[in-house]
Amino acid sequence: MKEQKTMKIPFSPPDISEAEIAEVTDALRSGWITTGPKTKLLEKELSAYCGVERTVCLNSATAALEMTLRLLGIQAGDEVIVPAYTYTATASPIAHVGATIVMVDLAKDSLEMDYKQLEAAISEKTKAIIPVDIAGILCDYDRLFALAEAKKALFHPRTEIQKAIGRCVIISDCAHGFGALRDHKKAGAFADFTTFSFHAVKNLTTAEGGAVTWKAINGYSDEAIYKQYQLLSLHGQTKDALSKNQLGSWEYDIVSPAYKCNMTDLQAALGLAQIKRYDGMLKRRHEIVDRYNQAFQSADIQYLNHCDEHHRSSAHLYITRIRGADEAKRNEIIIKMAERGIACNVHYKALPLLSAYRNMGFLIEDYPNAYDFYHNEITLPLYSTLSDEAQTYIIEKFLAVLEESRC
């Protein structure tokens, strides 16, 4: 019998077509490559796609989250609640603004926070809650808002915009979730503020990049909020480069010693081509998820619910949990998959397992459900250019490795 040839399957390469190449080339030929007309157009396209009034594009989702905390005036003495099970980019902006990180464990066998623990964690110092839409599956925002409303008597606003909101702010870390739906409403329109990632491994990419959308706030126009983001992301400068470049329009002011995290037109050009193709890319991702699900129905593999009558994820990650495997066995399986040319990953190493957060005093023993989810989790390749042939190879090898590991 002829030996099967080893395939080389990366974890999550970007889906780049001639359309992206043409759009970036157009930006290069235009002579305008920093923040300019393509960035502004992408913001409009993203708003239309999400069903919101305004969007700000920035150079990362991390920047979008940090600028949101700064816009809200969250600072030292304040607390912000995050799940213990997420990537560091959810928590690090809290430290950047000087606020205190408060971690909540997952609910058992879930990727959402334990809502009873979350309720108990909300204090007089709590200014925001940051839920995470892991794998592109949207959290229960109705329940999150209900908790925030139920605890609003504890809320002590520090700034005028906090006062206008009147309770702790729900800021969605929707880095994985662009295009996801819950009860027929798209991501970007649920939380008070929603941050997206367009990093190279995300469904829609601008190479590096991110964006933030928001819901209407009483007493604050969307334009006023948009301008605050512009000031925060460009040194506090009252004119961006495009405006300054107009004839005779060099003069500007600096209203605060702010930050530098704007998106460029080269990045936005990628995004403009991607968003035109995005629904087709999402469809392909769900086809891949469905094939995985069918293949693993009878195996000792747990997988996530990416679609039912109430929700449809962005199908960003295919997360599995291997029943009966401990951390060492999980790592062994990943190595064996790599030996067969297949790149797998783990989403995520819980924050208290990382040196930075251990050094802050967080102990994984206090977050047993987060550790339980992590210790046997393996993420399989999932991307819109993954071929049926390559996926069949992944499935065959994964099942074979699992069987071999149990011998």
C-alpha positions as CSV (number, residue, x, y, z in Angstrom):
1,M,0.0,0.0,0.0
2,K,1.4,3.4,-1.0
3,E,2.4,5.5,2.0
4,Q,0.4,8.7,2.4
5,K,2.4,11.9,1.6
6,T,2.8,14.2,4.6
7,M,1.0,17.5,4.0
8,K,2.2,20.8,5.5
9,I,-0.8,22.6,7.0
10,P,-0.3,25.9,8.8
11,F,-2.6,27.0,11.6
12,S,-4.2,30.2,10.3
13,P,-2.7,31.9,7.2
14,P,-4.5,35.0,5.8
15,D,-6.9,34.7,2.9
16,I,-5.3,37.1,0.4
17,S,-6.6,37.3,-3.2
18,E,-5.8,39.5,-6.2
19,A,-8.4,41.9,-4.9
20,E,-6.4,42.7,-1.8
21,I,-3.2,43.1,-3.9
22,A,-5.0,45.4,-6.3
23,E,-6.4,47.6,-3.5
24,V,-3.0,47.9,-1.7
25,T,-1.3,48.7,-5.0
26,D,-3.9,51.4,-5.6
27,A,-3.1,52.9,-2.2
28,L,0.7,52.8,-3.0
29,R,0.1,54.5,-6.3
30,S,-2.1,57.1,-4.8
31,G,0.8,58.6,-2.9
32,W,-1.3,58.5,0.3
33,I,-0.3,55.6,2.6
34,T,-0.9,56.8,6.1
35,T,-4.4,57.5,7.6
36,G,-6.5,58.9,4.8
37,P,-9.4,58.3,2.4
38,K,-9.2,54.5,2.5
39,T,-9.2,54.4,6.3
40,K,-12.2,56.7,6.4
41,L,-14.0,54.5,3.8
42,L,-13.3,51.4,5.7
43,E,-14.8,52.9,8.9
44,K,-18.0,53.6,6.9
45,E,-18.0,50.0,5.5
46,L,-17.5,48.5,8.9
47,S,-20.3,50.6,10.4
48,A,-22.7,49.5,7.6
49,Y,-21.8,45.9,8.1
50,C,-22.3,45.9,11.8
51,G,-25.4,48.1,11.8
52,V,-23.9,50.9,13.8
53,E,-23.5,54.7,13.3
54,R,-19.8,55.1,13.7
55,T,-16.6,53.1,13.8
56,V,-13.0,54.1,14.5
57,C,-10.1,52.2,12.9
58,L,-6.9,51.9,14.9
59,N,-3.7,49.9,14.6
60,S,-4.8,47.0,16.9
61,A,-7.7,45.8,19.0
62,T,-5.4,46.3,22.0
63,A,-5.2,50.0,21.1
64,A,-9.0,50.1,20.6
65,L,-9.5,48.7,24.1
66,E,-7.0,51.0,25.7
67,M,-8.3,54.1,24.0
68,T,-11.8,53.2,25.1
69,L,-10.7,52.9,28.7
70,R,-9.0,56.3,28.4
71,L,-12.0,57.9,26.7
72,L,-14.1,56.7,29.7
73,G,-11.5,58.2,32.1
74,I,-10.8,54.8,33.8
75,Q,-7.7,55.1,35.9
76,A,-5.9,54.3,39.1
77,G,-8.3,53.4,41.9
78,D,-10.8,51.9,39.5
79,E,-11.5,48.2,38.9
80,V,-12.2,46.5,35.6
81,I,-13.4,42.9,35.5
82,V,-12.2,40.3,32.9
83,P,-12.4,36.6,32.6
84,A,-9.4,34.6,33.7
85,Y,-9.5,32.7,30.4
86,T,-8.4,35.0,27.6
87,Y,-5.4,36.4,25.9
88,T,-3.3,39.0,27.7
89,A,-4.6,41.8,25.3
90,T,-7.9,41.8,27.2
91,A,-6.2,42.6,30.5
92,S,-3.0,44.5,29.7
93,P,-4.8,47.8,28.7
94,I,-6.3,47.9,32.2
95,A,-2.8,47.9,33.7
96,H,-1.7,50.5,31.1
97,V,-4.3,53.0,32.4
98,G,-3.4,52.2,36.0
99,A,-6.6,50.5,37.0
100,T,-6.9,47.3,38.9
101,I,-7.5,44.0,37.1
102,V,-10.2,41.8,38.6
103,M,-10.4,38.3,37.3
104,V,-13.5,36.0,37.3
105,D,-13.4,32.3,36.6
106,L,-15.3,30.6,33.7
107,A,-18.5,28.8,34.3
108,K,-17.9,25.1,34.3
109,D,-17.4,23.7,30.8
110,S,-18.1,27.1,29.3
111,L,-16.1,29.9,27.7
112,E,-18.2,32.6,29.4
113,M,-17.6,34.0,32.8
114,D,-19.4,32.5,35.8
115,Y,-22.2,35.0,36.1
116,K,-22.7,34.4,39.8
117,Q,-19.0,35.1,40.5
118,L,-19.2,38.1,38.2
119,E,-22.1,39.5,40.1
120,A,-20.2,39.1,43.4
121,A,-17.1,40.8,41.9
122,I,-18.9,44.0,41.0
123,S,-18.0,46.6,43.7
124,E,-18.1,50.4,44.2
125,K,-14.8,50.6,42.4
126,T,-16.0,48.7,39.3
127,K,-16.0,50.9,36.2
128,A,-16.2,48.3,33.4
129,I,-16.7,44.7,32.6
130,I,-14.9,43.2,29.6
131,P,-16.5,40.0,28.3
132,V,-14.6,38.0,25.6
133,D,-16.3,36.5,22.6
134,I,-13.9,33.6,22.3
135,A,-13.9,31.7,19.0
136,G,-16.3,34.3,17.7
137,I,-19.2,33.0,19.8
138,L,-21.0,36.0,21.3
139,C,-21.5,36.2,25.1
140,D,-24.9,36.6,26.7
141,Y,-25.1,40.4,26.6
142,D,-28.6,40.5,27.9
143,R,-27.4,38.9,31.1
144,L,-24.3,41.1,31.3
145,F,-26.4,44.3,31.0
146,A,-28.9,42.9,33.6
147,L,-26.1,42.4,36.1
148,A,-24.7,45.9,35.4
149,E,-28.2,47.4,35.9
150,A,-28.9,45.4,39.1
151,K,-25.6,46.8,40.6
152,K,-25.9,50.4,39.3
153,A,-26.5,51.6,42.9
154,L,-22.9,50.7,43.6
155,F,-21.6,52.7,40.6
156,H,-19.7,55.9,41.4
157,P,-18.9,57.8,38.1
158,R,-15.6,59.5,37.9
159,T,-16.2,61.3,34.6
160,E,-19.1,62.9,32.8
161,I,-19.3,60.2,30.2
162,Q,-19.4,57.6,33.0
163,K,-22.2,59.6,34.6
164,A,-24.1,59.6,31.3
165,I,-23.9,55.8,31.1
166,G,-24.9,55.5,34.8
167,R,-23.6,52.0,35.5
168,C,-20.4,50.0,34.9
169,V,-19.6,50.0,31.2
170,I,-19.8,46.8,29.1
171,I,-16.8,46.7,26.7
172,S,-16.8,43.7,24.4
173,D,-13.5,42.1,23.5
174,C,-14.8,40.9,20.2
175,A,-11.4,40.3,18.7
176,H,-12.6,37.0,17.3
177,G,-16.2,37.9,16.6
178,F,-16.5,40.2,13.5
179,G,-19.6,39.0,11.6
180,A,-21.0,36.9,14.4
181,L,-24.8,37.0,15.1
182,R,-27.0,36.6,18.1
183,D,-30.7,36.7,17.6
184,H,-30.1,38.1,14.1
185,K,-28.1,41.1,15.4
186,K,-24.5,41.4,14.4
187,A,-21.5,41.8,16.7
188,G,-20.7,45.5,17.2
189,A,-24.2,46.4,18.2
190,F,-24.4,44.7,21.6
191,A,-22.0,46.1,24.1
192,D,-21.6,49.8,25.1
193,F,-18.3,49.6,23.2
194,T,-17.1,46.7,21.0
195,T,-13.5,46.2,20.0
196,F,-12.5,44.1,16.9
197,S,-9.1,42.7,15.8
198,F,-7.9,42.6,12.2
199,H,-4.6,40.9,13.0
200,A,-3.1,38.6,10.4
201,V,-4.7,35.5,11.9
202,K,-8.2,37.0,12.2
203,N,-11.1,36.2,9.8
204,L,-10.9,39.7,8.3
205,T,-7.3,41.1,8.3
206,T,-5.6,44.4,7.7
207,A,-2.3,42.7,8.6
208,E,-2.3,44.5,11.9
209,G,-5.3,46.6,12.9
210,G,-8.4,46.9,14.9
211,A,-11.6,48.9,15.3
212,V,-14.1,50.1,17.9
213,T,-17.9,50.7,17.6
214,W,-20.2,52.0,20.3
215,K,-23.9,52.4,21.2
216,A,-25.5,55.8,21.5
217,I,-24.8,57.6,24.8
218,N,-27.3,60.1,26.1
219,G,-25.8,63.6,25.8
220,Y,-22.9,62.6,23.6
221,S,-23.1,62.7,19.8
222,D,-21.4,60.0,17.9
223,E,-19.3,62.6,16.2
224,A,-18.0,63.9,19.5
225,I,-17.0,60.4,20.6
226,Y,-15.4,59.8,17.2
227,K,-13.4,63.0,17.6
228,Q,-12.2,62.0,21.0
229,Y,-10.9,58.7,19.6
230,Q,-9.1,60.7,16.9
231,L,-7.4,62.9,19.4
232,L,-6.4,60.0,21.7
233,S,-5.0,58.0,18.8
234,L,-3.0,60.8,17.1
235,H,-1.0,62.7,19.9
236,G,-4.0,64.8,20.9
237,Q,-3.6,66.7,17.6
238,T,-6.6,68.6,16.3
239,K,-5.9,67.8,12.6
240,D,-5.0,64.5,11.1
241,A,-2.4,64.2,8.3
242,L,-5.1,64.3,5.6
243,S,-6.5,67.6,6.9
244,K,-3.1,69.2,7.5
245,N,-2.1,68.3,3.9
246,Q,-4.8,70.6,2.4
247,L,-3.3,73.8,0.9
248,G,-2.7,76.4,3.5
249,S,-4.1,74.2,6.3
250,W,-0.9,73.3,8.2
251,E,-2.0,74.9,11.6
252,Y,-3.0,72.6,14.4
253,D,-3.1,72.3,18.2
254,I,-2.2,69.6,20.7
255,V,-4.9,69.4,23.3
256,S,-3.4,66.6,25.3
257,P,-0.2,64.6,25.4
258,A,-2.0,61.6,23.9
259,Y,-1.0,58.4,22.0
260,K,-0.1,57.2,18.5
261,C,-2.1,54.2,17.3
262,N,-3.9,55.2,14.0
263,M,-4.6,52.8,11.1
264,T,-2.8,53.5,7.8
265,D,-4.4,53.5,4.3
266,L,-2.2,50.5,3.4
267,Q,-3.9,48.5,6.2
268,A,-7.3,49.8,5.4
269,A,-6.8,48.9,1.7
270,L,-6.5,45.3,2.7
271,G,-9.7,45.6,4.8
272,L,-11.7,47.2,2.0
273,A,-11.0,44.2,-0.2
274,Q,-11.6,41.7,2.6
275,I,-15.0,43.1,3.6
276,K,-16.3,42.8,0.0
277,R,-15.5,39.1,0.2
278,Y,-16.3,38.5,3.8
279,D,-19.7,36.8,3.7
280,G,-18.2,34.2,1.3
281,M,-15.2,33.7,3.7
282,L,-17.6,33.2,6.6
283,K,-19.6,30.7,4.7
284,R,-16.5,28.7,3.9
285,R,-15.5,28.8,7.6
286,H,-18.8,27.3,8.6
287,E,-18.6,24.6,6.0
288,I,-15.3,23.6,7.6
289,V,-16.8,23.7,11.1
290,D,-19.6,21.5,10.0
291,R,-17.2,18.9,8.5
292,Y,-15.2,18.8,11.7
293,N,-18.4,18.4,13.7
294,Q,-19.6,15.5,11.6
295,A,-16.2,13.7,11.8
296,F,-16.0,14.0,15.6
297,Q,-19.5,13.1,16.6
298,S,-18.5,9.6,17.7
299,A,-15.1,10.5,19.1
300,D,-14.1,11.4,22.7
301,I,-13.9,15.1,21.5
302,Q,-15.9,18.0,22.8
303,Y,-16.4,20.9,20.5
304,L,-18.2,24.2,20.6
305,N,-21.7,25.1,19.3
306,H,-21.0,27.5,16.5
307,C,-24.6,27.7,15.2
308,D,-28.2,27.2,16.3
309,E,-31.5,29.0,16.0
310,H,-30.3,31.8,18.3
311,H,-26.7,32.5,17.2
312,R,-24.2,32.0,14.5
313,S,-20.5,32.5,15.3
314,S,-17.8,34.0,13.2
315,A,-16.3,30.5,13.1
316,H,-12.9,32.0,14.1
317,L,-11.5,29.0,16.0
318,Y,-12.2,25.3,16.0
319,I,-11.7,24.6,19.7
320,T,-11.7,21.0,20.9
321,R,-11.3,19.4,24.3
322,I,-9.9,15.8,24.6
323,R,-11.8,13.8,27.1
324,G,-9.5,12.1,29.6
325,A,-6.4,13.9,28.5
326,D,-4.2,15.8,31.0
327,E,-2.0,18.7,30.2
328,A,1.0,16.5,29.3
329,K,-1.1,14.2,27.1
330,R,-2.6,17.2,25.3
331,N,0.9,18.6,24.6
332,E,2.0,15.2,23.3
333,I,-0.9,15.1,20.9
334,I,0.0,18.6,19.6
335,I,3.6,17.4,19.0
336,K,2.4,14.3,17.2
337,M,0.2,16.4,15.0
338,A,3.2,18.7,14.2
339,E,5.2,15.6,13.2
340,R,2.5,14.9,10.7
341,G,2.8,18.4,9.3
342,I,-0.3,19.9,11.0
343,A,0.0,23.1,13.1
344,C,-2.3,23.1,16.1
345,N,-2.6,25.6,18.9
346,V,-4.0,26.2,22.4
347,H,-6.6,28.9,23.2
348,Y,-5.8,29.9,25.8
349,K,-3.2,29.6,28.5
350,A,-5.3,31.1,31.4
351,L,-3.9,34.5,32.6
352,P,-2.9,33.3,36.1
353,L,-0.6,30.7,34.4
354,L,1.4,33.6,32.9
355,S,4.3,35.2,34.8
356,A,3.0,38.7,34.4
357,Y,-0.2,37.9,36.1
358,R,1.2,35.5,38.7
359,N,3.5,38.3,39.7
360,M,0.4,40.4,40.3
361,G,-0.8,37.8,42.8
362,F,-3.2,35.8,40.6
363,L,-3.1,32.1,41.3
364,I,-4.5,29.5,38.9
365,E,-5.8,27.5,42.0
366,D,-8.4,30.3,42.3
367,Y,-9.7,29.7,38.8
368,P,-10.3,25.9,38.6
369,N,-12.7,26.1,35.7
370,A,-10.3,28.1,33.6
371,Y,-7.6,25.6,34.2
372,D,-9.9,22.7,33.5
373,F,-10.8,24.1,30.1
374,Y,-7.2,24.8,29.3
375,H,-5.6,21.6,30.3
376,N,-7.1,19.4,27.5
377,E,-7.8,22.1,24.9
378,I,-6.5,21.8,21.3
379,T,-7.4,24.2,18.5
380,L,-7.4,22.7,15.0
381,P,-6.6,24.7,11.8
382,L,-9.6,26.7,10.5
383,Y,-9.3,29.3,7.8
384,S,-11.2,30.1,4.6
385,T,-8.6,28.8,2.2
386,L,-8.4,25.4,3.9
387,S,-9.1,22.8,1.2
388,D,-11.4,19.8,1.7
389,E,-8.3,17.6,1.0
390,A,-6.3,19.3,3.7
391,Q,-9.2,19.1,6.2
392,T,-9.7,15.4,5.5
393,Y,-6.0,14.9,6.2
394,I,-6.3,16.8,9.5
395,I,-9.3,14.8,10.6
396,E,-7.7,11.4,9.7
397,K,-4.5,12.3,11.5
398,F,-6.2,13.8,14.5
399,L,-8.3,10.7,15.1
400,A,-5.4,8.4,14.5
401,V,-3.2,10.3,17.0
402,L,-5.9,10.3,19.6
403,E,-6.3,6.5,19.2
404,E,-2.5,6.0,19.3
405,S,-2.3,8.2,22.4
406,R,-4.8,6.0,24.3
407,C,-2.9,2.8,23.6
